[in-house]
Amino acid sequence: MSMVWKPEMPEAFSALRLLTDETAVEKLSKDFYWYSPVLSGKLKDKKADAVLVPATVDEIREALRIAYRHRIPVTVRGAGTGNYGQAIPLEGGLVLDLSGMNEILEIGSGYARVQCGVKLGVLEKTAREQGQELRIYPSTFAKATVGGFVCGGSGGVGSITWGDLWDGNVLEATVLTMEEEPQVFRVHGEELKDYIHNYGTTGIVTELVIPLAPRTEWAQVVVNFDRLEDAVRFGEALAEEAAIPKRLITPMEWPIPSFFKPLEKVLAHGKSVVFTEIAGHAAEALPALAAAFGGEIGYVIDPEKYRKSIGLSDFTWNHTTLWALKRDPAYTYLQAGFKRDCYLEQIRTLKSMFGDEMLLHFEWIRSRGKLQPNGLPVVRYSTEERLYHIIDTCRSIGVEIYDPHTWLLDNGGRGAIPGMQERKRHNDPLGLLNPGKMG
């Protein structure tokens, strides 16, 4: 790649915001790709040539003008908590670290307008102080940015009620194009689908409007079961119980709970569990519902302690995988969509074939209004060939796999759609935005 662009950068930007130090560039060229042993081997040597930490949209536009003129790839970064290598530059160039654009611009009734670098944890705290809260957020919300979640995530805590990002959980986005003269425009409605989970390939999202929900006082409850099947069935019944507002329903088989060192004194040995967040006023209904499936209440965190210390959601979604990796680096994970009408048969088949090589972890969610038993199984990794044998086996019995071991939008995540590919050609005619991520 031509390096003639490097001398031009300090002339346009403060040296304090243009990073060329090898250590800083290496750090800010990486995300949590190491969750995948496949990606870890293939992406460890990939990095940018420089990192820019812009403070304004005008600085971003100037960076894009220079990058366009010199044909320099540009990869956008939030907090780097993504797991697919989506923030890792495959062809060098410039990383735009947008974490400094972190102003909450407006909180209104039922919505928040924010810059892309606002941390979800900060926004949640601010919203709750005003009687509202986030609808959905990832388990990494303390560090993750709003822009990073919208452009790299899909669902999370709260998805049991509010669905995923495509279910009306993004109201508006402000986007910059990668052209000779970058354009700025706002996107609403159906056009948002080309910018949600886009890895920054179709445009650079600088500002977002997301919906907020009324604040709820959440109780956190662990329910214990002797059998995983009963735990998952209880989760389904709880999900369908309209009288109990909920934010989280996470069934997990033993020994996954043994990985959670901060909870080891309060979790029962050998039990499958369901981690829940439910409205405090409805908690009294939970013991009877649990008993109907052979379960019993194991541990309760009362609503007044919510966010005062480590919470149950810190052990769910992909934080479950993180705790497994802390226990044994040989673990990795899959993203799986089980079928509601036959998930018990699918569980039995997978456990009979793979035993403890695949430890099952579910997240009950709603997507497009339909209740789904999605899974994030913890898998003991041996070889890439063996991992893809497990993936192929899942697919052969109707368990859909969203492959987390690829950086390609088309093959992993929710898949790139033709409209997104057309949008990229329009907004990024030279293909400079995060090249190599859209197959």
C-alpha positions as CSV (number, residue, x, y, z in Angstrom):
1,M,0.0,0.0,0.0
2,S,1.2,3.5,-0.7
3,M,2.2,5.4,2.4
4,V,2.1,8.9,1.0
5,W,-0.9,9.6,3.1
6,K,1.0,9.4,6.4
7,P,2.7,12.8,6.2
8,E,-0.6,14.5,5.4
9,M,-2.4,13.3,8.5
10,P,-0.6,15.3,11.2
11,E,-1.2,18.5,9.1
12,A,-4.9,17.9,9.3
13,F,-5.2,16.5,12.9
14,S,-3.8,17.1,16.3
15,A,-1.0,14.7,17.0
16,L,-2.7,13.9,20.2
17,R,-5.5,12.3,18.3
18,L,-3.5,10.6,15.5
19,L,-1.9,7.5,16.9
20,T,1.0,5.8,15.1
21,D,2.7,4.3,18.2
22,E,3.1,0.6,17.5
23,T,1.7,-0.5,20.8
24,A,-1.4,1.7,20.5
25,V,-2.0,0.8,16.9
26,E,-1.8,-2.9,17.7
27,K,-4.2,-2.6,20.6
28,L,-6.8,-0.6,18.8
29,S,-6.6,-2.8,15.7
30,K,-8.0,-5.8,17.7
31,D,-11.4,-6.7,19.2
32,F,-12.5,-9.8,21.1
33,Y,-11.8,-12.1,18.1
34,W,-9.9,-14.4,20.4
35,Y,-13.2,-15.9,21.5
36,S,-12.7,-18.0,18.4
37,P,-9.6,-20.2,18.1
38,V,-10.2,-20.1,14.3
39,L,-10.2,-16.3,14.1
40,S,-7.4,-16.1,16.6
41,G,-5.0,-17.8,14.3
42,K,-6.0,-16.0,11.2
43,L,-6.3,-12.5,12.5
44,K,-3.6,-12.1,15.0
45,D,-1.2,-10.4,12.6
46,K,-3.7,-8.0,11.1
47,K,-3.5,-4.4,12.1
48,A,-3.9,-0.8,10.9
49,D,-1.1,1.6,9.9
50,A,-2.5,4.4,12.1
51,V,-5.4,5.1,14.4
52,L,-7.4,8.4,14.4
53,V,-9.5,9.3,17.4
54,P,-11.8,12.1,16.0
55,A,-13.8,14.4,18.2
56,T,-16.3,15.8,15.6
57,V,-18.1,14.8,12.5
58,D,-16.1,17.3,10.6
59,E,-12.8,15.5,11.6
60,I,-14.3,12.3,10.3
61,R,-15.2,13.8,7.0
62,E,-11.7,15.3,6.6
63,A,-10.2,11.9,7.3
64,L,-12.5,10.2,4.8
65,R,-11.6,12.8,2.1
66,I,-7.9,12.0,2.6
67,A,-8.5,8.3,2.7
68,Y,-10.5,8.4,-0.5
69,R,-7.9,10.5,-2.3
70,H,-5.1,8.1,-1.4
71,R,-7.3,4.9,-1.6
72,I,-6.7,4.1,2.1
73,P,-8.9,1.4,3.8
74,V,-10.9,2.7,6.8
75,T,-12.2,0.5,9.6
76,V,-14.5,1.9,12.3
77,R,-14.1,0.9,15.9
78,G,-16.2,1.5,19.0
79,A,-15.0,-0.2,22.2
80,G,-13.8,-3.3,20.4
81,T,-16.0,-5.8,22.4
82,G,-17.2,-7.6,19.2
83,N,-16.3,-11.2,18.7
84,Y,-16.1,-11.7,15.0
85,G,-13.1,-9.7,14.1
86,Q,-15.4,-7.1,12.6
87,A,-13.2,-4.2,13.9
88,I,-9.9,-5.7,12.7
89,P,-8.5,-4.1,9.5
90,L,-7.7,-6.9,7.0
91,E,-5.8,-4.6,4.7
92,G,-4.2,-2.1,7.0
93,G,-5.0,1.5,6.5
94,L,-6.7,3.7,9.1
95,V,-8.8,2.7,12.2
96,L,-11.3,5.3,13.2
97,D,-11.8,5.0,16.9
98,L,-15.1,6.7,17.6
99,S,-15.3,6.1,21.3
100,G,-14.5,9.7,22.0
101,M,-17.8,10.8,20.3
102,N,-19.7,10.1,23.5
103,E,-22.2,12.8,24.1
104,I,-25.8,12.0,25.1
105,L,-27.5,14.6,23.0
106,E,-31.1,14.2,24.2
107,I,-33.3,12.0,26.3
108,G,-37.0,12.4,25.6
109,S,-40.1,10.4,26.5
110,G,-39.4,6.9,25.1
111,Y,-36.1,7.7,23.2
112,A,-32.5,8.8,23.4
113,R,-30.5,10.6,20.8
114,V,-26.8,9.9,21.3
115,Q,-23.4,10.0,19.5
116,C,-22.1,6.6,18.5
117,G,-19.4,6.4,21.2
118,V,-21.7,6.6,24.2
119,K,-21.3,3.6,26.4
120,L,-24.5,1.6,26.9
121,G,-23.8,1.4,30.6
122,V,-23.6,5.2,30.9
123,L,-26.8,5.5,28.9
124,E,-28.6,2.9,31.0
125,K,-27.6,4.7,34.2
126,T,-28.6,8.1,32.9
127,A,-31.9,6.8,31.5
128,R,-32.8,5.0,34.8
129,E,-32.2,8.2,36.7
130,Q,-34.9,9.8,34.6
131,G,-37.4,6.9,35.0
132,Q,-36.5,5.1,31.8
133,E,-34.1,2.3,30.7
134,L,-32.6,0.6,27.7
135,R,-34.8,-1.9,25.9
136,I,-31.9,-4.3,24.9
137,Y,-28.2,-4.4,25.4
138,P,-25.3,-6.9,25.2
139,S,-23.7,-8.5,28.3
140,T,-20.7,-6.2,27.6
141,F,-22.8,-3.1,28.1
142,A,-20.5,-1.6,30.7
143,K,-17.9,-1.1,27.9
144,A,-19.8,-1.5,24.7
145,T,-20.8,1.6,22.7
146,V,-24.2,2.3,21.2
147,G,-22.7,2.5,17.7
148,G,-20.7,-0.7,18.2
149,F,-23.8,-2.6,19.4
150,V,-26.0,-1.4,16.5
151,C,-23.4,-2.0,13.8
152,G,-21.9,-5.2,15.2
153,G,-24.5,-6.8,17.5
154,S,-28.0,-8.3,17.2
155,G,-29.7,-8.8,20.6
156,G,-29.1,-9.3,24.2
157,V,-30.5,-8.6,27.7
158,G,-34.1,-7.5,27.1
159,S,-34.6,-9.4,23.9
160,I,-37.0,-11.7,25.6
161,T,-39.5,-8.8,25.6
162,W,-38.2,-6.3,23.0
163,G,-36.7,-8.6,20.3
164,D,-33.5,-7.8,18.5
165,L,-32.1,-4.7,16.8
166,W,-34.3,-5.2,13.7
167,D,-37.4,-5.2,15.9
168,G,-37.8,-1.5,16.1
169,N,-34.9,-1.1,18.5
170,V,-33.2,1.5,16.2
171,L,-35.2,4.5,15.3
172,E,-32.8,6.7,13.3
173,A,-29.1,6.7,12.3
174,T,-26.9,9.5,11.0
175,V,-24.5,8.1,8.4
176,L,-21.4,9.3,6.5
177,T,-20.5,7.9,3.1
178,M,-17.0,7.1,1.8
179,E,-16.8,9.3,-1.3
180,E,-14.6,12.0,-2.7
181,E,-16.9,14.4,-0.8
182,P,-18.5,12.4,2.0
183,Q,-22.2,12.9,2.4
184,V,-24.1,13.1,5.7
185,F,-27.7,11.9,5.9
186,R,-30.2,10.5,8.3
187,V,-31.8,7.1,7.9
188,H,-35.2,5.9,9.1
189,G,-37.5,3.0,8.7
190,E,-36.7,0.2,6.2
191,E,-33.5,1.8,5.1
192,L,-32.0,1.2,8.6
193,K,-31.6,-2.5,7.8
194,D,-28.6,-1.7,5.6
195,Y,-26.8,-0.2,8.6
196,I,-27.7,-2.5,11.4
197,H,-25.1,-5.2,11.9
198,N,-23.1,-3.9,9.0
199,Y,-19.6,-3.9,10.5
200,G,-19.2,-0.4,9.2
201,T,-19.1,-1.6,5.6
202,T,-22.0,0.4,4.2
203,G,-21.4,3.7,5.9
204,I,-20.1,5.3,9.1
205,V,-22.8,5.7,11.7
206,T,-22.1,8.7,13.9
207,E,-25.3,9.3,15.7
208,L,-28.3,7.2,16.7
209,V,-31.8,7.4,18.1
210,I,-32.9,4.4,20.0
211,P,-36.1,3.7,21.9
212,L,-36.3,3.6,25.7
213,A,-38.7,1.6,28.0
214,P,-40.2,2.8,31.3
215,R,-37.9,1.9,34.2
216,T,-38.7,-1.3,35.9
217,E,-37.4,-2.5,39.3
218,W,-35.8,-5.8,38.4
219,A,-35.4,-8.8,40.7
220,Q,-32.7,-11.3,39.8
221,V,-33.5,-14.9,40.5
222,V,-31.6,-18.2,40.0
223,V,-33.9,-21.2,39.6
224,N,-32.3,-24.7,40.1
225,F,-33.2,-27.9,38.2
226,D,-32.0,-31.4,38.2
227,R,-32.4,-31.7,34.4
228,L,-31.5,-29.2,31.6
229,E,-34.7,-30.1,29.7
230,D,-36.8,-29.0,32.7
231,A,-34.8,-25.8,32.9
232,V,-35.4,-24.9,29.3
233,R,-39.1,-25.9,29.5
234,F,-39.5,-23.6,32.6
235,G,-37.8,-20.8,30.6
236,E,-40.4,-21.2,27.9
237,A,-43.3,-21.1,30.3
238,L,-41.9,-18.0,32.0
239,A,-41.4,-16.4,28.6
240,E,-45.1,-17.0,27.9
241,E,-46.3,-15.7,31.2
242,A,-47.6,-12.2,30.4
243,A,-48.2,-11.3,34.0
244,I,-44.5,-11.5,34.7
245,P,-42.5,-8.7,33.0
246,K,-39.0,-10.0,32.2
247,R,-35.6,-8.9,31.0
248,L,-33.7,-12.1,31.0
249,I,-34.3,-15.9,30.8
250,T,-31.1,-17.9,30.5
251,P,-31.1,-21.7,31.0
252,M,-27.7,-23.4,31.3
253,E,-26.6,-26.9,32.0
254,W,-24.1,-28.0,34.7
255,P,-21.1,-27.6,34.7
256,I,-21.4,-24.1,33.1
257,P,-22.6,-22.6,36.4
258,S,-19.4,-23.9,38.0
259,F,-17.4,-21.5,35.8
260,F,-18.9,-18.4,37.6
261,K,-16.4,-18.0,40.4
262,P,-18.1,-14.9,41.9
263,L,-21.3,-16.9,42.4
264,E,-19.8,-20.2,43.6
265,K,-21.0,-19.7,47.2
266,V,-24.6,-19.2,46.1
267,L,-25.1,-21.7,43.2
268,A,-26.0,-25.3,44.0
269,H,-23.5,-27.9,42.9
270,G,-24.6,-30.2,40.0
271,K,-27.7,-28.2,39.1
272,S,-28.8,-26.8,35.8
273,V,-30.0,-23.3,36.3
274,V,-32.1,-20.5,34.8
275,F,-30.9,-17.0,35.4
276,T,-33.8,-14.6,35.3
277,E,-34.5,-10.9,35.6
278,I,-38.2,-10.3,36.4
279,A,-40.2,-7.4,37.7
280,G,-39.8,-7.3,41.5
281,H,-43.6,-7.0,42.0
282,A,-44.1,-10.3,40.1
283,A,-41.4,-12.4,41.9
284,E,-43.8,-14.0,44.3
285,A,-45.3,-15.9,41.3
286,L,-42.0,-17.6,40.4
287,P,-41.7,-20.4,43.0
288,A,-45.0,-22.0,41.9
289,L,-44.1,-21.8,38.2
290,A,-40.7,-23.3,38.9
291,A,-42.2,-26.1,41.0
292,A,-44.4,-27.1,38.1
293,F,-41.3,-28.1,36.2
294,G,-39.4,-29.6,39.1
295,G,-37.4,-26.5,40.0
296,E,-36.9,-24.4,43.1
297,I,-35.6,-20.9,43.8
298,G,-31.9,-21.0,44.5
299,Y,-30.7,-17.4,44.9
300,V,-32.4,-14.0,44.8
301,I,-30.9,-10.5,44.3
302,D,-33.6,-8.0,45.4
303,P,-34.4,-5.0,43.2
304,E,-32.8,-2.4,45.6
305,K,-29.4,-4.1,44.9
306,Y,-29.8,-3.8,41.1
307,R,-26.6,-2.5,39.5
308,K,-25.1,-2.1,43.0
309,S,-22.8,-5.1,42.4
310,I,-22.2,-7.9,39.9
311,G,-25.5,-9.0,38.4
312,L,-26.8,-12.2,36.8
313,S,-26.6,-10.7,33.4
314,D,-22.8,-10.5,33.8
315,F,-22.9,-14.3,33.4
316,T,-25.2,-14.6,30.4
317,W,-25.2,-14.1,26.7
318,N,-21.6,-14.1,25.5
319,H,-20.3,-13.4,29.0
320,T,-21.1,-17.1,29.6
321,T,-18.4,-17.9,27.0
322,L,-16.0,-15.5,28.6
323,W,-16.3,-17.2,32.0
324,A,-15.8,-20.6,30.3
325,L,-12.6,-19.3,28.6
326,K,-11.4,-18.1,32.0
327,R,-11.8,-21.6,33.3
328,D,-10.3,-23.3,30.3
329,P,-8.9,-21.6,27.2
330,A,-9.8,-24.6,25.1
331,Y,-13.5,-23.6,25.2
332,T,-15.2,-21.6,22.4
333,Y,-18.8,-21.2,21.4
334,L,-21.5,-21.3,18.7
335,Q,-24.5,-19.2,18.0
336,A,-27.5,-21.5,17.4
337,G,-31.2,-21.2,16.6
338,F,-33.2,-24.1,18.0
339,K,-36.7,-24.9,16.7
340,R,-39.3,-24.3,19.3
341,D,-41.5,-27.2,18.2
342,C,-38.7,-29.8,18.6
343,Y,-36.0,-28.2,20.7
344,L,-36.1,-31.1,23.3
345,E,-35.4,-33.6,20.6
346,Q,-32.6,-31.5,19.3
347,I,-31.1,-31.2,22.8
348,R,-31.2,-35.0,23.3
349,T,-29.6,-35.6,19.9
350,L,-26.7,-33.2,20.5
351,K,-26.1,-34.4,24.0
352,S,-26.1,-38.1,22.9
353,M,-23.6,-37.3,20.1
354,F,-21.3,-34.8,21.8
355,G,-21.8,-35.1,25.6
356,D,-19.6,-32.6,27.5
357,E,-17.9,-31.6,24.3
358,M,-20.9,-29.3,23.9
359,L,-22.4,-27.6,27.0
360,L,-25.8,-26.1,26.3
361,H,-26.6,-22.5,27.1
362,F,-29.9,-21.0,26.0
363,E,-31.3,-17.5,25.7
364,W,-35.1,-17.3,25.3
365,I,-35.8,-14.3,23.0
366,R,-38.5,-12.9,20.8
367,S,-37.7,-12.1,17.2
368,R,-40.3,-10.6,14.9
369,G,-42.7,-11.3,17.7
370,K,-42.0,-15.1,17.8
371,L,-40.6,-16.8,20.9
372,Q,-37.4,-18.6,20.1
373,P,-35.0,-20.8,22.1
374,N,-31.7,-19.4,20.9
375,G,-28.5,-21.0,22.1
376,L,-24.9,-20.0,22.7
377,P,-23.4,-23.5,23.3
378,V,-20.0,-23.7,24.9
379,V,-17.8,-26.1,22.8
380,R,-14.5,-27.7,23.7
381,Y,-12.3,-26.9,20.8
382,S,-9.8,-29.5,19.3
383,T,-9.5,-28.8,15.6
384,E,-11.2,-26.6,13.0
385,E,-12.3,-29.7,11.2
386,R,-14.0,-31.1,14.4
387,L,-15.6,-27.7,15.1
388,Y,-17.2,-27.6,11.6
389,H,-18.3,-31.2,12.0
390,I,-20.3,-30.1,15.0
391,I,-21.7,-27.2,13.1
392,D,-22.7,-29.5,10.2
393,T,-24.3,-31.9,12.6
394,C,-26.3,-29.1,14.2
395,R,-27.6,-28.0,10.8
396,S,-28.4,-31.5,9.8
397,I,-31.0,-31.8,12.6
398,G,-32.4,-28.3,12.0
399,V,-30.4,-26.3,14.5
400,E,-29.5,-23.1,12.6
401,I,-25.9,-21.9,13.2
402,Y,-24.8,-18.3,12.8
403,D,-21.1,-19.0,12.5
404,P,-19.1,-16.9,15.0
405,H,-15.8,-18.2,13.5
406,T,-15.8,-16.1,10.4
407,W,-15.4,-12.4,9.8
408,L,-17.6,-12.5,6.7
409,L,-21.1,-10.9,7.1
410,D,-22.5,-13.2,4.5
411,N,-21.5,-16.4,6.3
412,G,-21.8,-15.4,10.0
413,G,-24.0,-13.2,12.1
414,R,-27.4,-12.7,10.4
415,G,-26.0,-12.6,6.9
416,A,-25.6,-9.7,4.5
417,I,-28.6,-9.1,2.4
418,P,-28.5,-8.1,-1.3
419,G,-29.8,-4.6,-0.4
420,M,-26.8,-4.1,1.9
421,Q,-24.4,-5.1,-0.8
422,E,-26.1,-2.6,-3.2
423,R,-25.9,0.1,-0.5
424,K,-22.2,-0.5,-0.1
425,R,-21.6,0.0,-3.8
426,H,-23.5,3.3,-3.6
427,N,-22.0,4.7,-0.4
428,D,-18.5,3.3,-0.8
429,P,-17.8,3.1,-4.6
430,L,-14.1,2.3,-4.1
431,G,-14.7,-0.4,-1.5
432,L,-12.6,1.2,1.2
433,L,-14.9,0.8,4.2
434,N,-13.7,-2.3,6.2
435,P,-12.8,-4.2,3.0
436,G,-12.9,-8.0,3.1
437,K,-15.8,-8.3,5.5
438,M,-18.6,-8.6,2.9
439,G,-18.0,-11.6,0.7
